[in-house]
Amino acid sequence: ESFHDLFVVSSGINAEYGPKRPLCYGQKFVLRTLPGPGSELNLWSDRATFIKCAPKSRHPMVQLSSDSSWNVVWQVLCRNPLVRMEMEGRPVQAGEPVILNHCNTNQNLACMSQFKNRTPYGSDMEVCCKTLLDSHKAETQENIWRLVAGSEQ
């Protein structure tokens, strides 16, 4: 079994939830790697520069870092922009399609299917931080993610 792309939702800086309190839309959190060797790395992003950007798409890069600054803080947004404000503060349901928004850049986490990279795990798509909108000003499929509930093991 390969766990190279699993993350734990962590309260990070200001703990507003825990095992007894669910993650809510609009709440700030940190995405962290699983415990173990080389663990506790946070999903990090920042504004793109000429030399610091995703290698193929040239959008703001996403990487793992031990940094604990504002560059590792994310929030969950409702997928439907018409009810996004109404959903603010409500619990996120496991498996529900959501948007993962980077708080520092206000860009959404994106999986770019047109840009593939060879890795030791096979062919992976490039992940970057870029809000991609359709003609109706709604996020495209590249910005849609699902948070899955796991066990405490």
C-alpha positions as CSV (number, residue, x, y, z in Angstrom):
1,E,0.0,0.0,0.0
2,S,1.3,3.4,-0.9
3,F,0.6,6.5,1.3
4,H,2.7,9.1,-0.6
5,D,-0.2,11.4,-0.9
6,L,-2.1,11.2,2.4
7,F,-2.3,14.2,4.7
8,V,-3.7,14.8,8.2
9,V,-5.8,17.9,8.8
10,S,-4.2,19.6,11.8
11,S,-5.4,22.6,13.8
12,G,-1.9,24.2,13.4
13,I,-1.6,27.6,14.9
14,N,-4.9,28.5,16.6
15,A,-6.6,25.2,17.6
16,E,-10.3,25.8,17.0
17,Y,-11.3,22.1,16.6
18,G,-10.1,18.7,17.7
19,P,-11.2,15.1,17.9
20,K,-14.6,16.1,19.4
21,R,-15.1,19.2,17.1
22,P,-15.5,18.9,13.3
23,L,-13.6,20.9,10.7
24,C,-16.0,23.7,9.4
25,Y,-16.1,25.7,6.2
26,G,-13.9,28.8,6.4
27,Q,-11.9,27.4,9.3
28,K,-8.1,27.7,9.2
29,F,-6.0,24.5,9.3
30,V,-2.7,22.9,8.3
31,L,-2.3,19.9,6.0
32,R,0.4,17.7,7.5
33,T,2.1,14.5,6.4
34,L,1.5,11.3,8.4
35,P,3.7,10.6,11.5
36,G,6.9,8.7,10.9
37,P,10.4,9.2,9.5
38,G,10.6,12.7,7.8
39,S,7.1,13.4,9.1
40,E,5.2,16.4,10.3
41,L,5.9,18.3,7.1
42,N,3.3,20.9,6.2
43,L,1.8,21.7,2.7
44,W,3.4,25.0,1.8
45,S,2.8,27.6,-0.9
46,D,3.6,31.2,-1.7
47,R,3.3,33.6,-4.6
48,A,5.0,32.6,-7.8
49,T,8.3,34.3,-8.8
50,F,10.5,33.9,-11.8
51,I,12.6,31.3,-10.1
52,K,10.2,29.9,-7.5
53,C,7.1,28.3,-9.3
54,A,5.7,25.0,-10.4
55,P,8.1,23.5,-12.9
56,K,5.7,22.9,-15.8
57,S,2.6,25.1,-15.3
58,R,4.7,28.0,-13.8
59,H,1.9,28.6,-11.3
60,P,2.6,29.1,-7.6
61,M,4.3,25.9,-6.3
62,V,3.2,23.6,-3.6
63,Q,5.7,21.7,-1.6
64,L,6.3,20.1,1.8
65,S,8.0,22.2,4.5
66,S,8.7,22.2,8.2
67,D,7.8,25.9,8.1
68,S,4.9,27.0,10.5
69,S,4.2,30.4,9.0
70,W,1.0,31.8,7.3
71,N,2.3,30.0,4.1
72,V,1.1,26.6,5.4
73,V,-2.5,27.7,6.4
74,W,-5.5,26.6,4.4
75,Q,-9.3,26.7,4.6
76,V,-12.1,24.6,3.1
77,L,-14.6,26.5,0.9
78,C,-17.9,25.1,-0.3
79,R,-17.7,23.9,-3.9
80,N,-20.9,25.8,-4.9
81,P,-20.1,29.6,-5.1
82,L,-23.8,30.5,-4.8
83,V,-24.1,29.1,-1.2
84,R,-20.5,29.6,-0.1
85,M,-21.3,32.3,2.4
86,E,-24.2,30.4,3.9
87,M,-22.0,27.3,4.4
88,E,-19.4,29.3,6.4
89,G,-19.0,27.8,9.9
90,R,-20.9,24.6,9.1
91,P,-19.2,21.3,9.5
92,V,-17.5,19.8,6.4
93,Q,-18.9,16.3,5.6
94,A,-16.4,13.6,4.8
95,G,-16.3,12.8,1.1
96,E,-18.0,16.0,0.1
97,P,-16.5,17.8,-2.9
98,V,-14.7,20.9,-1.6
99,I,-12.2,23.7,-2.5
100,L,-8.9,23.9,-0.6
101,N,-8.0,27.6,-0.5
102,H,-4.5,28.8,0.5
103,C,-5.0,31.6,3.0
104,N,-1.9,33.6,2.2
105,T,-2.3,33.8,-1.6
106,N,-6.2,33.3,-1.8
107,Q,-5.5,30.7,-4.6
108,N,-7.0,27.2,-4.6
109,L,-5.1,23.9,-4.6
110,A,-5.1,22.6,-8.1
111,C,-4.2,19.2,-9.7
112,M,-3.1,19.9,-13.2
113,S,-3.8,16.8,-15.3
114,Q,-2.1,18.3,-18.4
115,F,1.2,18.4,-16.6
116,K,2.6,15.0,-15.5
117,N,5.8,14.2,-13.7
118,R,7.6,10.9,-13.4
119,T,8.1,9.9,-9.8
120,P,9.3,6.7,-8.0
121,Y,5.5,6.0,-7.6
122,G,4.8,6.3,-11.3
123,S,3.3,9.1,-13.3
124,D,1.9,11.9,-11.0
125,M,0.0,15.1,-12.0
126,E,1.5,18.4,-11.0
127,V,-0.1,20.1,-8.0
128,C,0.1,23.8,-7.7
129,C,-1.8,26.7,-6.2
130,K,-4.1,28.3,-8.8
131,T,-7.8,29.2,-8.9
132,L,-9.2,28.0,-12.2
133,L,-12.7,29.3,-13.2
134,D,-15.1,28.2,-15.9
135,S,-17.3,30.6,-17.9
136,H,-19.8,30.8,-15.0
137,K,-17.1,31.9,-12.5
138,A,-17.2,28.6,-10.7
139,E,-14.1,26.5,-9.9
140,T,-13.2,23.9,-12.5
141,Q,-12.6,20.2,-11.7
142,E,-8.9,20.9,-11.1
143,N,-9.8,22.7,-7.9
144,I,-12.2,20.1,-6.5
145,W,-10.9,17.8,-3.7
146,R,-12.5,15.4,-1.2
147,L,-11.5,15.1,2.5
148,V,-11.8,11.5,3.7
149,A,-12.2,10.5,7.4
150,G,-9.5,8.1,8.5
151,S,-8.9,6.1,11.6
152,E,-6.9,7.1,14.6
153,Q,-4.3,4.3,14.0
